[in-house]
Amino acid sequence: MSTLTRRHGELFMEETPLSKIAATFGTPCFAYSRKTITDNYLAYANALGDWPGMICYSVKANSNLGVLSILAQLGSGFDIVSSGELERVLKAGGDPARVVFSGIGKSPSEMARALEVGVHCFNVESDSELEALSQVASAQDKVASVSLRVNPDVDAKTHPYISTGLKENKFGVDINRAEEIYDKATTLPGIRVVGVDCHIGSQLTEVEPFLDALDRTLALVETLEKKGIAIHHLDLGGGLGVTYQDETPPPIDTYISAVKERLGDRQLELIFEPGRSIVADSGILLTRIEYLKPTDKKNFAIVDAAMNDLIRPSLYQAWQEILPVSDHNEAETLLWDVVGPICESADFLGKDRLLKIDAGGLLAIKSSGAYGFVMSSNYNTRPRAAEIVVDGDTLHQVRRRESVEELFEHESCLPK
């Protein structure tokens, strides 16, 4: 769905002109549409319908408290990968009983905190982690509910950096070893087996890899149940893609309906962990053109946002649409590279874009609601951007812009 509309030559998010956001909060800044986040979450919740289970938003996609509070108010569950993300969920009003704890490197202190607040389940990724969790739970005289994340060796056909379901990936355990580890789990104190977890990657645009992984996971479930190991839920992870350029991911209800059909009359709860597909198209990165630099080889539009604000183009060679906020100018339409001020040749936000732009104008980089601010940094001692939630014609600053002075707070000079 489109978060932006153009009215009288100006881009709007919901009922707010983007120029107003820039004038109020400066640039660069991230802006998110509350309506789009809400609609995307409800598309999952409505598709799941009466089927038992949960939609657990993947916090790593966008962990801003304002965004998390929108989802908490809708009754969302949450998928976390650190104790920091757990604390964010709690601060935003999320229910710990609707939290699943994923990630391959949970520390004992993180496990202890998650047990203390009562998370729904730990998605365990190795037998050594399982042993550590048993020790932590036993020391607290508690029982940890666990799912084993299995690696079904399914090719998600996505970027290698965001593929997680092949044997060479670091995530999960080989599905061929899963039976052995489940056997071990049943003997460990402080451990209760409740489910099977599977996540094969991100930005998938076809249903088939999901269903292939599901078939292999269901075969494991049947093997375990024959041994008397009861499985109550399937956690199928996230990974459903969004449209950045010309991708055509399946509709959410098509995907979940296909999963339900595959399950047939099996009485298994379903957990989904969408992240990108809930928040990506809700957000933009708003940036101002500082200078135009035409050369014999390339035309460069130098903007005040950079790879430290949005690293996806540099890291993943990702393509995101770039639009002028206003088309009220007399400029000629030319091919431009949109680049930032960072001292790296990799500092670009878009290459070879046909744009009608002037210096001083504003650009909106679409689909920046996922893996935008959360992956930003202070490289080149650049303060991180502000974050804004747009709710109709109301603006909520949910993170103020950092100051340079704040970047020094945890540092000190050596004495003379």
C-alpha positions as CSV (number, residue, x, y, z in Angstrom):
1,M,0.0,0.0,0.0
2,S,1.1,3.6,-0.6
3,T,1.9,5.6,2.5
4,L,2.4,8.8,0.4
5,T,0.1,10.8,-1.8
6,R,0.8,13.8,-4.0
7,R,-1.6,16.7,-3.8
8,H,-1.1,19.8,-5.8
9,G,2.5,18.9,-6.5
10,E,3.4,18.2,-2.9
11,L,3.9,14.9,-1.1
12,F,1.8,14.1,1.9
13,M,1.9,11.3,4.5
14,E,-1.6,10.8,5.7
15,E,-2.9,14.4,6.1
16,T,0.5,16.0,6.6
17,P,2.7,17.6,4.0
18,L,6.2,16.3,4.2
19,S,7.5,19.9,3.9
20,K,5.8,20.6,7.3
21,I,7.7,17.7,8.9
22,A,11.0,19.0,7.5
23,A,10.2,22.6,8.6
24,T,9.3,21.4,12.1
25,F,11.9,18.8,12.9
26,G,14.7,19.4,10.3
27,T,16.5,16.9,8.1
28,P,17.4,14.2,7.9
29,C,14.6,12.6,9.7
30,F,12.5,9.4,9.6
31,A,8.7,9.6,9.5
32,Y,6.3,6.7,10.0
33,S,2.6,6.5,9.2
34,R,0.6,5.2,12.1
35,K,-2.2,4.1,9.8
36,T,0.0,2.0,7.6
37,I,1.6,0.2,10.6
38,T,-1.9,-0.4,12.0
39,D,-3.3,-1.7,8.6
40,N,-0.3,-4.0,8.0
41,Y,-0.5,-5.5,11.5
42,L,-4.3,-6.0,11.2
43,A,-3.8,-7.7,7.8
44,Y,-1.8,-10.4,9.7
45,A,-4.2,-10.6,12.7
46,N,-7.3,-10.8,10.5
47,A,-5.7,-13.4,8.3
48,L,-4.9,-15.6,11.3
49,G,-8.4,-15.0,12.5
50,D,-9.8,-17.6,14.9
51,W,-6.9,-19.9,14.4
52,P,-5.0,-20.2,17.7
53,G,-1.7,-18.4,17.8
54,M,0.0,-15.0,17.8
55,I,1.4,-12.4,15.5
56,C,4.7,-11.4,17.1
57,Y,6.2,-8.3,15.5
58,S,9.9,-8.6,14.9
59,V,11.4,-5.8,17.0
60,K,14.7,-5.6,15.2
61,A,13.0,-4.2,12.1
62,N,12.1,-1.0,13.9
63,S,12.4,-0.7,17.7
64,N,11.3,2.8,18.3
65,L,9.1,3.1,21.4
66,G,6.4,5.0,19.5
67,V,6.2,2.3,16.9
68,L,6.2,-0.5,19.5
69,S,3.5,1.3,21.5
70,I,1.2,1.4,18.4
71,L,1.6,-2.4,18.1
72,A,1.2,-3.1,21.8
73,Q,-2.1,-1.1,21.8
74,L,-3.3,-3.4,19.0
75,G,-2.5,-6.5,21.1
76,S,0.5,-7.6,19.1
77,G,3.0,-10.1,20.4
78,F,6.7,-9.4,19.9
79,D,9.7,-11.3,18.7
80,I,13.0,-10.2,20.4
81,V,16.6,-11.0,20.0
82,S,18.2,-9.3,23.0
83,S,17.4,-8.2,26.5
84,G,17.5,-4.6,25.3
85,E,14.7,-5.3,22.9
86,L,12.8,-7.0,25.8
87,E,13.1,-3.8,27.9
88,R,11.9,-1.7,25.0
89,V,8.8,-3.9,24.6
90,L,8.0,-3.7,28.3
91,K,8.5,0.1,28.3
92,A,6.1,0.4,25.3
93,G,3.4,-1.6,27.2
94,G,3.9,-5.0,25.5
95,D,2.8,-8.1,27.3
96,P,5.8,-10.3,28.2
97,A,3.5,-13.4,28.0
98,R,3.2,-12.6,24.3
99,V,7.0,-12.4,23.7
100,V,9.2,-15.0,22.0
101,F,12.9,-14.7,22.5
102,S,14.9,-15.6,19.4
103,G,18.6,-15.1,18.6
104,I,21.7,-17.3,18.6
105,G,23.7,-15.7,21.4
106,K,21.5,-15.3,24.4
107,S,23.6,-14.7,27.5
108,P,22.7,-16.2,30.9
109,S,21.8,-12.8,32.2
110,E,19.4,-12.2,29.3
111,M,17.8,-15.7,29.9
112,A,17.4,-14.8,33.6
113,R,15.7,-11.5,32.8
114,A,13.3,-13.1,30.3
115,L,12.4,-15.8,32.8
116,E,11.9,-13.2,35.5
117,V,9.3,-11.3,33.4
118,G,7.7,-14.5,32.0
119,V,8.2,-14.6,28.3
120,H,6.1,-16.9,26.2
121,C,8.9,-19.0,24.7
122,F,12.6,-19.2,24.0
123,N,13.5,-20.1,20.4
124,V,16.7,-22.2,21.1
125,E,19.3,-22.3,18.4
126,S,21.9,-24.9,19.7
127,D,22.2,-27.7,22.2
128,S,24.8,-25.7,24.1
129,E,22.2,-22.9,24.5
130,L,19.7,-25.4,25.6
131,E,22.0,-26.6,28.4
132,A,22.7,-23.0,29.5
133,L,19.0,-22.2,29.6
134,S,18.4,-25.4,31.7
135,Q,21.0,-24.2,34.2
136,V,19.6,-20.7,34.4
137,A,16.0,-21.8,34.8
138,S,16.9,-24.4,37.4
139,A,18.8,-21.8,39.4
140,Q,15.6,-19.7,39.5
141,D,13.4,-22.7,40.2
142,K,11.5,-22.0,37.0
143,V,10.6,-23.8,33.8
144,A,11.5,-22.4,30.4
145,S,9.2,-23.1,27.5
146,V,11.3,-23.8,24.4
147,S,11.0,-24.3,20.7
148,L,14.0,-25.5,18.8
149,R,14.9,-23.4,15.7
150,V,15.4,-25.9,13.0
151,N,17.3,-25.2,9.8
152,P,15.4,-27.0,7.0
153,D,18.1,-26.2,4.3
154,V,15.5,-24.3,2.1
155,D,16.8,-21.7,-0.3
156,A,14.8,-18.5,0.3
157,K,16.2,-17.1,-3.0
158,T,17.0,-13.8,-1.3
159,H,20.1,-11.7,-0.6
160,P,22.8,-13.9,1.0
161,Y,23.1,-11.5,3.9
162,I,19.4,-12.1,4.9
163,S,19.2,-15.8,4.0
164,T,19.0,-17.9,7.2
165,G,17.6,-21.3,6.2
166,L,20.6,-23.0,4.4
167,K,23.0,-25.4,6.0
168,E,25.9,-22.9,5.7
169,N,23.9,-20.2,7.6
170,K,24.7,-19.7,11.3
171,F,21.1,-19.9,12.5
172,G,19.3,-22.8,14.0
173,V,20.2,-26.5,14.0
174,D,20.3,-28.9,11.1
175,I,16.8,-30.4,10.9
176,N,18.4,-33.8,10.7
177,R,19.8,-33.4,14.2
178,A,16.6,-31.9,15.7
179,E,15.2,-35.3,16.9
180,E,18.4,-35.9,18.9
181,I,18.3,-32.4,20.5
182,Y,14.6,-32.7,21.3
183,D,15.3,-36.1,23.1
184,K,17.9,-34.3,25.1
185,A,15.6,-31.4,26.0
186,T,13.1,-33.8,27.5
187,T,15.7,-35.0,30.0
188,L,16.9,-31.5,31.1
189,P,15.6,-29.9,34.3
190,G,13.9,-26.5,33.9
191,I,13.0,-27.2,30.3
192,R,9.5,-27.7,28.8
193,V,9.3,-28.5,25.0
194,V,6.3,-26.6,23.5
195,G,7.1,-26.0,19.8
196,V,9.2,-26.0,16.7
197,D,10.6,-22.8,15.2
198,C,11.7,-22.2,11.6
199,H,12.8,-19.0,9.9
200,I,14.4,-19.2,6.5
201,G,15.2,-15.6,5.6
202,S,13.9,-12.1,4.8
203,Q,12.3,-10.3,1.9
204,L,10.8,-13.5,0.4
205,T,8.5,-12.8,-2.6
206,E,7.1,-16.3,-3.1
207,V,5.0,-18.6,-1.0
208,E,6.7,-21.8,-2.1
209,P,9.9,-21.6,0.0
210,F,7.7,-21.0,3.1
211,L,5.6,-24.1,2.3
212,D,8.7,-26.2,1.5
213,A,10.1,-25.3,4.9
214,L,6.7,-26.0,6.5
215,D,6.5,-29.5,5.0
216,R,9.9,-30.4,6.3
217,T,9.0,-29.0,9.7
218,L,5.7,-30.9,9.8
219,A,7.5,-34.2,9.1
220,L,9.7,-33.5,12.1
221,V,6.6,-32.8,14.3
222,E,5.1,-36.1,13.3
223,T,8.3,-37.9,14.2
224,L,8.5,-36.2,17.6
225,E,4.8,-36.9,18.4
226,K,5.3,-40.6,17.6
227,K,8.0,-40.6,20.3
228,G,5.6,-39.0,22.7
229,I,7.1,-35.5,22.5
230,A,4.1,-33.2,22.2
231,I,4.4,-30.1,20.0
232,H,1.9,-27.4,20.7
233,H,2.9,-24.6,18.3
234,L,4.7,-23.9,15.1
235,D,6.6,-20.7,14.9
236,L,7.1,-20.0,11.2
237,G,9.1,-16.8,11.6
238,G,8.8,-13.8,9.4
239,G,10.4,-13.0,6.0
240,L,7.4,-12.0,3.8
241,G,8.8,-9.4,1.4
242,V,7.7,-5.9,0.5
243,T,7.8,-3.9,-2.8
244,Y,10.9,-1.7,-3.0
245,Q,11.0,-1.6,-6.8
246,D,9.2,-4.2,-8.9
247,E,8.9,-7.1,-6.4
248,T,5.5,-8.7,-6.2
249,P,5.2,-10.5,-2.8
250,P,2.1,-12.5,-2.1
251,P,-0.7,-10.8,-0.1
252,I,-0.5,-11.6,3.6
253,D,-3.9,-13.4,3.6
254,T,-2.8,-15.6,0.7
255,Y,0.3,-16.7,2.6
256,I,-1.4,-17.4,5.8
257,S,-4.3,-19.2,4.1
258,A,-1.8,-21.4,2.3
259,V,-0.2,-22.3,5.7
260,K,-3.6,-23.1,7.2
261,E,-4.5,-25.3,4.3
262,R,-1.2,-27.2,4.6
263,L,-1.9,-27.9,8.3
264,G,-5.3,-29.4,7.6
265,D,-6.8,-30.7,10.8
266,R,-3.6,-30.6,12.8
267,Q,-4.3,-28.9,16.1
268,L,-1.2,-26.7,16.2
269,E,-1.0,-23.1,17.2
270,L,0.7,-20.8,14.7
271,I,3.2,-18.0,15.5
272,F,4.3,-15.6,12.9
273,E,7.1,-13.1,13.3
274,P,6.7,-10.3,10.7
275,G,8.8,-7.3,10.8
276,R,9.7,-5.7,7.5
277,S,6.2,-6.4,6.1
278,I,4.6,-4.4,8.9
279,V,6.8,-1.3,9.0
280,A,8.9,-1.0,5.9
281,D,6.3,0.8,3.7
282,S,5.1,2.9,6.7
283,G,8.3,5.0,6.7
284,I,10.3,7.4,4.7
285,L,13.7,9.1,5.2
286,L,13.3,12.8,4.6
287,T,16.5,14.6,3.4
288,R,17.4,17.9,1.9
289,I,19.6,18.5,-1.1
290,E,22.7,20.5,-0.1
291,Y,24.4,20.8,-3.4
292,L,24.1,19.7,-7.0
293,K,27.4,18.6,-8.6
294,P,27.2,17.8,-12.3
295,T,30.4,16.3,-13.8
296,D,31.3,14.9,-17.2
297,K,30.7,11.3,-16.0
298,K,28.0,11.6,-13.3
299,N,25.6,14.1,-11.8
300,F,25.7,14.0,-8.0
301,A,22.9,15.3,-5.8
302,I,24.6,15.7,-2.4
303,V,22.1,15.4,0.4
304,D,22.2,15.8,4.2
305,A,21.4,12.1,4.8
306,A,24.1,9.5,4.4
307,M,25.0,5.8,4.8
308,N,25.1,6.3,8.5
309,D,21.4,7.1,8.4
310,L,20.3,4.5,5.9
311,I,22.9,1.8,5.2
312,R,20.8,-0.6,3.2
313,P,21.9,0.7,-0.2
314,S,25.6,0.4,0.7
315,L,25.3,-2.9,2.6
316,Y,22.8,-4.8,0.6
317,Q,23.0,-2.9,-2.7
318,A,19.3,-2.3,-1.9
319,W,17.1,-0.1,-4.2
320,Q,14.6,2.2,-2.6
321,E,12.5,4.7,-4.5
322,I,13.5,8.4,-4.2
323,L,10.9,11.1,-4.8
324,P,11.1,14.9,-4.8
325,V,8.8,16.2,-2.1
326,S,7.7,19.1,-4.4
327,D,7.6,19.2,-8.2
328,H,7.3,23.0,-8.2
329,N,10.6,23.8,-9.9
330,E,11.9,24.6,-13.3
331,A,14.7,22.1,-13.3
332,E,15.5,19.8,-16.1
333,T,14.9,16.1,-15.5
334,L,18.3,14.4,-15.4
335,L,20.0,11.2,-14.2
336,W,21.4,11.7,-10.7
337,D,23.3,9.7,-8.1
338,V,22.0,10.7,-4.7
339,V,24.9,10.7,-2.3
340,G,25.7,11.8,1.2
341,P,28.6,13.7,2.9
342,I,30.3,10.6,4.4
343,C,33.9,10.1,3.4
344,E,33.3,6.8,1.7
345,S,32.6,6.1,-2.0
346,A,30.0,3.6,-0.7
347,D,28.0,6.5,0.7
348,F,25.1,6.6,-1.7
349,L,21.3,6.4,-1.3
350,G,20.4,5.8,-4.9
351,K,22.2,5.7,-8.2
352,D,21.1,6.6,-11.7
353,R,17.8,8.1,-10.7
354,L,15.7,10.3,-13.1
355,L,14.9,13.3,-11.0
356,K,13.7,16.9,-11.5
357,I,15.4,18.6,-8.6
358,D,16.9,21.9,-7.3
359,A,19.5,22.5,-4.6
360,G,17.7,23.1,-1.3
361,G,14.8,20.8,-2.3
362,L,13.6,17.9,-0.2
363,L,13.7,14.2,-1.2
364,A,11.7,11.3,0.3
365,I,13.4,7.9,0.4
366,K,10.5,5.4,0.5
367,S,10.2,2.1,2.4
368,S,12.6,3.2,5.1
369,G,10.4,2.1,8.0
370,A,12.3,-1.2,8.4
371,Y,16.1,-1.5,8.9
372,G,16.5,2.3,8.6
373,F,17.1,4.0,11.9
374,V,17.8,0.8,13.8
375,M,20.9,0.2,11.6
376,S,22.0,3.8,11.7
377,S,25.3,4.9,13.4
378,N,27.3,7.9,14.4
379,Y,30.0,7.3,11.7
380,N,31.9,10.5,11.0
381,T,30.5,11.8,14.3
382,R,27.1,12.4,12.8
383,P,24.2,12.7,15.2
384,R,21.4,10.2,14.5
385,A,18.2,11.5,13.0
386,A,14.9,12.4,14.6
387,E,12.0,10.0,14.3
388,I,8.4,11.1,13.8
389,V,5.1,9.3,13.9
390,V,2.4,10.9,11.6
391,D,-1.2,10.3,12.8
392,G,-3.5,12.1,10.4
393,D,-2.5,15.7,10.6
394,T,-0.8,15.3,14.0
395,L,2.9,14.9,14.4
396,H,4.5,13.0,17.3
397,Q,8.3,13.3,17.8
398,V,9.1,9.8,19.1
399,R,12.8,10.3,19.1
400,R,14.5,13.7,19.1
401,R,17.6,14.3,17.0
402,E,20.9,13.7,18.8
403,S,23.3,16.6,19.5
404,V,27.0,16.4,18.9
405,E,27.6,16.9,22.6
406,E,25.6,13.8,23.5
407,L,28.0,11.7,21.3
408,F,30.8,12.6,23.7
409,E,29.0,11.7,27.0
410,H,30.6,8.3,27.4
411,E,34.1,9.4,26.4
412,S,36.9,11.2,28.2
413,C,40.3,12.8,27.3
414,L,43.5,11.5,28.7
415,P,45.1,13.8,31.3
416,K,48.0,16.0,30.2
